[in-house]
Amino acid sequence: MWDLAAGPFLAAAGLLVVAGGPKVVDPLPLVRALRGAGVPVHRQLVRAFAVIEVALGAWALVAPSRYAAGLVAAAYLVFTAFVARVLARGGVLGSCGCFGKPDTPATRTHLVLTALAALTALLVAVDPPAAAWAGVDGTTVTTAGFAVVIGFLAWQVLAVLPTTSPAAIRTTTAPTPKG
């Protein structure tokens, strides 16, 4: 299964690192998003979760295994459940802080991508690699490149695309010229 799922799995693990970093620095957007979804949390708990998220993603990247993949799957299942809850409640207007400051409301696309990441990680957990990084050859380099492309595209869909929706676009009134 590793040969088929390596690129998407590594992308999902990399996104944990990329998405967790901003929450370690500033957990307040996620605190607000969780509270808006009816989940009371404290800032320090969110920061601790973000540190674990980054560590888990790094572990899964460096040493993909049954346990790392199982925990990545669990993390994405939690994210999927959170997005489903947010969507069922009518959506959260603000960002969760996963990708920095842009206002990126939860969408059905978030739900699908997090569920696919969970499924991919579950597949890797069921059939983990014997030695994912045993040697660096053309296939390894191609797989790593594929993972970077998948991760970048997923980030675009999760963090950038929602900001282009009519609901997210902030309009400003230009000052009228005098004269």
Number of C-alpha atoms within 10 A of each C-alpha: 13 20 12 12 20 23 23 24 30 28 27 30 32 23 25 24 23 20 22 26 22 18 27 22 13 18 24 19 21 21 23 21 23 19 14 16 19 12 12 11 13 14 17 13 12 20 22 13 16 25 18 16 25 22 17 22 29 20 18 25 22 14 16 26 21 20 15 23 30 20 20 29 27 16 20 25 19 15 17 21 15 18 25 19 15 21 17 10 12 11 17 21 15 18 20 24 26 26 20 19 14 16 20 24 23 24 18 11 15 20 20 14 17 24 20 19 24 26 19 26 32 21 20 27 22 16 15 23 17 11 11 17 13 8 9 9 9 9 11 16 11 12 18 18 14 17 22 19 15 19 22 15 14 21 18 12 16 22 24 16 15 21 17 12 12 9 10 16 11 10 7 6 5 6 6 6 5 4 3
